[in-house]
Amino acid sequence: MRVLVIGPSVTRAPGGMAEVIRGIEKSGLLNSEFEIDIFPSYIDGRPVLRLWYCIYRYLRFLLCYGKYDLFHIHVAEKGSTFRKNLYLKKIKKAGKRAIVHVHGAEYLAFYDGLNSRRKQVVDRFFSRADLVLALSDGWKRELESRFHINTCQTLNNGVDPAEFAGAYTDIWEHRNHFLMLGRLGTRKGVYDLIEAMELALRENPEMRLYLAGDGEVEKVRTLVKRRGLERAIFVSGWAGREKKMELLKEVGTVVLPSYYEGLPIAILEAMAAGKAIISTTVGAIPEAVGEENGILISPGDVQALAGALLRCGSDREMLIRMSQKNKKRAEQIFNIGNMHERLAEYYRQVMREKPANDFGEDREDF
């Protein structure tokens, strides 16, 4: 079976979706049974560059799609959906099978903000898919309810625990060191975290915070400097795999105070590295993080976030328990091997069933 995986570039569009695609590309389990090709349809960069790249890649797709049996389409909110709609329409008109894999943290909010005509385009997009994959059971229920589909299944994100074994260190020794991994900006809660650190430092001046991610890097650096926090908060910018491992070794807790999320890879990586977790009650996070392995707060609650930082810097028993629980959950539940075994079964399932029909032309694609 020939499978084409369509999504952002794994080298030129950093983020959780690219990490999932990279995992599929490297999977010995999947590649032993299926002939898998990765098709980048998007890159980060200036708007004009992104536009021309997307057009070029779609034209390339039109030249090669006929030789594939199954298409695994990774999609997020906004432009990603409308671009992938063009791909899916072509696939279904050719009578082929396609899986739509939903990643976008703000997907439902995006959909609710559309006008009625664009909602119809998105409705048809999901109706065309032979299978829709959600990041958690909660997201599955939301997608089924919102789009009135019965083709949705759950596929949790996964990580390779063996890759993070070297980052497993004495959590109590690093109790005052914290790390945020992810795009720096309002959605991920980085400005709340800086404010919370400023509050927590008044009680525990030994605390240190590392901010690793792309996005509003210079804006964040300027804010840290303006508040006189350069000795406590370090902004490294985007961290590749080697740098990420170095940072994980130096901290006891990973913090992600997001306003919107799916199932963040950063949290699963923190689990695999045996770190404590501070995050928010959004997306699929509460299905992965509970009282036994982390601290969850409401998004935007800076006082609660400061309190969580102080607890992780002072409660030895809690930190050790969280570390042990997270390492175990990564190995047993969020292991990438489990993810790929389930994905292989979904590939087989879709190919066994009759393909979904195309539902005609949309009045509006964008």
C-alpha positions as CSV (number, residue, x, y, z in Angstrom):
1,M,0.0,0.0,0.0
2,R,1.4,3.4,-1.0
3,V,0.6,6.2,1.5
4,L,1.2,9.9,1.0
5,V,1.5,11.9,4.3
6,I,0.6,15.6,3.6
7,G,1.4,18.3,6.1
8,P,3.9,21.0,7.1
9,S,7.6,20.6,6.3
10,V,9.4,18.7,9.1
11,T,12.5,20.9,8.5
12,R,11.0,24.3,7.7
13,A,7.9,24.5,9.9
14,P,8.7,23.6,13.5
15,G,5.9,22.5,15.8
16,G,3.9,19.6,17.1
17,M,2.4,18.7,13.8
18,A,5.8,18.4,12.2
19,E,7.0,16.3,15.1
20,V,4.1,13.8,14.5
21,I,5.0,13.6,10.8
22,R,8.7,13.2,11.6
23,G,7.8,10.3,13.8
24,I,5.8,8.6,11.0
25,E,8.7,9.1,8.6
26,K,11.1,7.4,11.0
27,S,8.8,4.6,12.1
28,G,10.2,1.2,11.4
29,L,6.8,-0.4,12.3
30,L,4.9,1.7,9.7
31,N,7.5,1.6,7.0
32,S,7.9,-2.2,7.2
33,E,4.3,-2.6,6.1
34,F,3.5,0.5,4.1
35,E,5.4,2.4,1.4
36,I,5.2,5.9,3.0
37,D,6.2,9.2,1.3
38,I,6.2,12.6,3.1
39,F,4.7,15.5,1.1
40,P,5.4,18.9,2.6
41,S,2.7,21.4,1.7
42,Y,3.6,24.3,3.9
43,I,6.6,26.1,5.3
44,D,7.0,29.0,7.8
45,G,8.3,32.3,6.5
46,R,7.1,35.6,5.0
47,P,3.5,35.6,3.7
48,V,4.6,35.9,0.0
49,L,7.0,33.0,0.4
50,R,4.4,30.8,2.1
51,L,1.9,31.6,-0.6
52,W,4.2,30.7,-3.5
53,Y,5.4,27.6,-1.8
54,C,1.8,26.3,-1.2
55,I,0.9,26.9,-4.8
56,Y,4.0,25.2,-6.1
57,R,3.5,22.2,-3.8
58,Y,-0.1,21.8,-4.8
59,L,0.9,21.8,-8.5
60,R,3.5,19.1,-7.6
61,F,0.8,17.1,-5.9
62,L,-1.4,17.2,-9.1
63,L,1.5,15.4,-10.9
64,C,2.1,12.6,-8.4
65,Y,-1.2,11.8,-6.5
66,G,-2.4,9.2,-8.9
67,K,0.2,6.6,-7.8
68,Y,-0.9,6.5,-4.1
69,D,-3.6,4.4,-2.5
70,L,-4.2,6.3,0.8
71,F,-3.6,9.9,1.8
72,H,-3.0,10.9,5.4
73,I,-3.8,14.7,5.6
74,H,-2.6,16.7,8.7
75,V,-4.7,19.8,9.3
76,A,-4.9,22.7,11.6
77,E,-7.2,25.7,11.8
78,K,-7.5,28.7,9.4
79,G,-5.7,28.5,6.1
80,S,-4.5,25.0,6.7
81,T,-8.1,23.7,6.4
82,F,-8.9,25.5,3.2
83,R,-5.6,24.5,1.6
84,K,-6.1,20.9,2.5
85,N,-9.7,21.1,1.2
86,L,-8.3,21.5,-2.3
87,Y,-6.2,18.3,-1.8
88,L,-9.1,16.3,-0.4
89,K,-11.5,17.3,-3.2
90,K,-9.0,16.0,-5.8
91,I,-8.4,12.8,-3.9
92,K,-12.0,12.0,-3.6
93,K,-12.9,12.9,-7.2
94,A,-10.3,10.2,-8.1
95,G,-12.1,7.7,-5.9
96,K,-9.3,7.3,-3.5
97,R,-9.2,7.1,0.3
98,A,-8.1,9.8,2.7
99,I,-7.6,10.3,6.5
100,V,-7.9,13.8,8.0
101,H,-5.8,14.2,11.1
102,V,-6.9,17.2,13.2
103,H,-4.2,19.0,15.2
104,G,-5.2,22.6,15.6
105,A,-5.4,23.9,19.2
106,E,-8.0,26.6,18.3
107,Y,-9.9,24.5,15.7
108,L,-13.4,24.8,17.3
109,A,-13.0,28.5,18.0
110,F,-11.9,29.0,14.4
111,Y,-14.9,27.1,13.1
112,D,-17.3,29.0,15.3
113,G,-16.0,32.3,14.0
114,L,-16.6,31.5,10.3
115,N,-19.5,32.8,8.3
116,S,-22.2,30.3,7.1
117,R,-20.7,29.8,3.7
118,R,-17.3,28.9,5.0
119,K,-18.8,26.7,7.6
120,Q,-20.4,24.7,4.8
121,V,-17.0,24.3,3.2
122,V,-15.5,22.9,6.4
123,D,-18.5,20.7,7.0
124,R,-18.1,19.2,3.5
125,F,-14.3,18.8,4.2
126,F,-15.0,16.5,7.1
127,S,-17.8,14.7,5.4
128,R,-15.5,13.8,2.5
129,A,-12.9,12.1,4.7
130,D,-13.0,8.3,5.1
131,L,-11.6,8.7,8.6
132,V,-11.1,11.7,10.9
133,L,-8.5,11.4,13.7
134,A,-8.7,13.3,16.9
135,L,-6.0,13.8,19.5
136,S,-8.1,12.6,22.4
137,D,-11.5,11.1,23.3
138,G,-12.7,14.5,24.4
139,W,-11.7,16.0,21.0
140,K,-13.4,13.1,19.3
141,R,-16.7,13.8,20.9
142,E,-16.4,17.5,20.1
143,L,-15.6,16.9,16.4
144,E,-18.5,14.3,16.1
145,S,-20.9,16.7,17.7
146,R,-19.8,19.8,15.7
147,F,-19.5,18.2,12.3
148,H,-22.2,15.5,12.6
149,I,-19.8,12.7,11.5
150,N,-19.5,9.1,12.6
151,T,-16.1,8.5,11.1
152,C,-14.0,9.9,13.9
153,Q,-11.5,7.9,16.0
154,T,-8.9,8.8,18.6
155,L,-5.1,8.8,18.0
156,N,-3.1,10.1,20.9
157,N,0.2,11.8,20.1
158,G,3.2,9.8,21.2
159,V,6.9,10.1,22.0
160,D,9.8,7.7,22.2
161,P,10.7,7.3,25.9
162,A,14.2,5.9,25.0
163,E,15.1,9.2,23.3
164,F,14.5,11.1,26.5
165,A,16.1,8.7,28.9
166,G,19.3,10.9,29.0
167,A,17.2,13.9,30.3
168,Y,16.0,12.0,33.3
169,T,17.9,13.5,36.2
170,D,17.4,14.1,40.0
171,I,14.2,16.2,40.0
172,W,14.7,17.6,43.5
173,E,18.2,18.8,42.6
174,H,16.6,20.9,39.8
175,R,13.5,21.9,41.7
176,N,14.0,25.6,41.2
177,H,14.6,25.4,37.4
178,F,11.6,25.6,35.0
179,L,11.3,25.2,31.2
180,M,8.7,26.3,28.7
181,L,8.9,24.6,25.3
182,G,6.7,26.1,22.5
183,R,6.0,29.1,20.3
184,L,6.4,32.2,22.4
185,G,3.2,34.3,22.3
186,T,-0.1,35.0,24.0
187,R,-1.7,31.7,23.0
188,K,0.9,29.7,24.9
189,G,0.7,32.0,27.9
190,V,4.3,33.1,27.9
191,Y,3.4,36.7,29.2
192,D,1.4,35.2,32.0
193,L,4.4,33.0,32.9
194,I,6.8,35.9,33.0
195,E,4.4,37.8,35.3
196,A,4.0,34.7,37.5
197,M,7.7,34.3,37.7
198,E,8.1,37.9,38.8
199,L,5.7,37.2,41.6
200,A,7.2,33.9,42.6
201,L,10.8,35.3,42.7
202,R,9.8,37.5,45.6
203,E,9.4,34.4,47.7
204,N,12.0,32.2,46.1
205,P,14.8,34.2,44.4
206,E,16.6,31.0,43.5
207,M,14.1,30.2,40.7
208,R,15.2,30.2,37.1
209,L,13.0,29.9,33.9
210,Y,14.1,28.9,30.4
211,L,11.9,29.9,27.5
212,A,12.7,27.9,24.3
213,G,10.6,28.4,21.2
214,D,10.1,30.5,18.1
215,G,7.5,33.2,17.7
216,E,7.7,36.6,19.5
217,V,11.3,35.9,20.7
218,E,12.5,39.5,20.6
219,K,9.4,40.9,22.1
220,V,9.7,38.5,25.0
221,R,13.4,39.4,25.5
222,T,12.6,43.1,25.6
223,L,9.9,42.5,28.2
224,V,12.3,40.4,30.4
225,K,14.9,43.1,30.2
226,R,12.4,45.9,30.9
227,R,11.3,44.1,34.0
228,G,14.9,43.5,35.2
229,L,14.5,39.7,35.1
230,E,17.5,38.8,32.9
231,R,19.2,36.9,35.8
232,A,16.2,34.7,36.3
233,I,14.6,34.3,32.9
234,F,16.6,33.1,29.9
235,V,15.1,33.3,26.4
236,S,17.0,30.9,24.1
237,G,14.7,31.1,21.0
238,W,13.9,27.9,19.1
239,A,15.6,24.8,20.5
240,G,16.5,21.9,18.2
241,R,16.6,18.4,19.6
242,E,20.1,18.6,21.1
243,K,19.4,21.9,22.8
244,K,16.1,20.7,24.0
245,M,17.8,17.7,25.7
246,E,20.3,20.0,27.4
247,L,17.5,22.2,28.8
248,L,15.4,19.2,30.0
249,K,18.4,17.9,31.9
250,E,18.7,21.2,33.8
251,V,15.1,21.5,35.0
252,G,12.6,19.8,37.3
253,T,9.4,21.1,35.8
254,V,8.0,21.9,32.3
255,V,5.5,24.7,32.2
256,L,2.9,25.3,29.5
257,P,0.2,27.8,30.6
258,S,-1.6,27.8,27.2
259,Y,-5.0,29.3,26.4
260,Y,-5.6,26.8,23.6
261,E,-4.1,23.4,23.0
262,G,-4.7,20.0,21.5
263,L,-2.4,17.4,23.0
264,P,1.0,19.2,23.2
265,I,4.1,17.2,22.2
266,A,6.0,19.3,24.8
267,I,4.0,17.8,27.6
268,L,4.6,14.3,26.4
269,E,8.3,15.0,26.1
270,A,8.3,16.3,29.7
271,M,6.6,13.0,30.8
272,A,9.2,10.9,29.0
273,A,12.0,12.9,30.6
274,G,10.4,12.4,34.1
275,K,9.6,16.0,34.7
276,A,6.8,17.5,36.7
277,I,4.2,19.5,34.7
278,I,2.4,22.7,35.2
279,S,-0.2,23.5,32.5
280,T,-3.8,24.5,32.0
281,T,-7.3,22.9,31.8
282,V,-7.6,23.3,28.0
283,G,-7.8,20.9,25.0
284,A,-6.8,17.3,25.7
285,I,-4.4,18.3,28.5
286,P,-6.7,17.2,31.4
287,E,-6.9,13.7,29.8
288,A,-3.1,13.4,30.0
289,V,-2.3,15.4,33.2
290,G,-4.1,15.0,36.6
291,E,-3.3,15.7,40.2
292,E,-1.0,12.6,40.4
293,N,1.4,13.8,37.7
294,G,1.0,17.6,37.4
295,I,-0.7,20.8,38.4
296,L,-3.4,22.3,36.2
297,I,-4.7,25.9,36.5
298,S,-7.2,28.0,34.6
299,P,-5.6,29.8,31.6
300,G,-4.8,33.4,32.6
301,D,-4.7,32.8,36.3
302,V,-1.3,34.4,37.1
303,Q,-1.7,34.1,40.9
304,A,-2.4,30.3,40.6
305,L,0.5,29.9,38.2
306,A,2.9,31.7,40.6
307,G,1.6,29.4,43.4
308,A,2.2,26.3,41.2
309,L,5.8,27.4,40.5
310,L,6.4,27.8,44.3
311,R,4.9,24.4,45.1
312,C,7.2,22.7,42.6
313,G,10.2,24.5,44.1
314,S,9.3,23.4,47.7
315,D,7.4,20.1,47.7
316,R,9.9,17.2,47.4
317,E,7.4,14.4,47.8
318,M,5.1,15.8,45.2
319,L,7.9,16.3,42.7
320,I,9.2,12.8,43.0
321,R,5.7,11.3,42.7
322,M,5.1,13.4,39.5
323,S,8.4,12.4,38.0
324,Q,7.7,8.7,38.5
325,K,4.1,8.8,37.3
326,N,5.0,10.8,34.2
327,K,7.8,8.5,33.2
328,K,5.4,5.5,33.6
329,R,2.6,7.2,31.6
330,A,5.0,8.0,28.8
331,E,6.1,4.4,28.6
332,Q,2.7,2.8,28.9
333,I,0.2,5.2,27.4
334,F,1.9,7.8,25.2
335,N,4.6,5.6,23.7
336,I,5.1,6.4,20.0
337,G,5.1,2.6,19.3
338,N,1.6,2.4,20.6
339,M,0.6,5.3,18.5
340,H,2.0,3.8,15.3
341,E,0.5,0.4,15.9
342,R,-2.9,2.1,16.2
343,L,-2.3,4.2,13.1
344,A,-1.3,1.1,11.1
345,E,-4.6,-0.5,12.0
346,Y,-6.5,2.7,10.9
347,Y,-4.6,2.5,7.6
348,R,-5.7,-1.1,7.1
349,Q,-9.3,-0.3,8.2
350,V,-9.7,2.5,5.7
351,M,-8.4,0.4,2.9
352,R,-10.8,-2.4,3.7
353,E,-13.9,-0.2,3.6
354,K,-15.7,1.3,0.7
355,P,-14.3,4.9,0.1
356,A,-16.4,7.8,1.1
357,N,-18.1,9.6,-1.8
358,D,-17.2,13.1,-3.0
359,F,-19.9,15.6,-2.1
360,G,-19.8,17.9,-5.1
361,E,-18.4,21.4,-5.7
362,D,-18.1,23.9,-2.9
363,R,-19.4,27.4,-3.8
364,E,-16.3,28.8,-2.0
365,D,-13.0,27.1,-1.3
366,F,-11.3,30.0,0.6
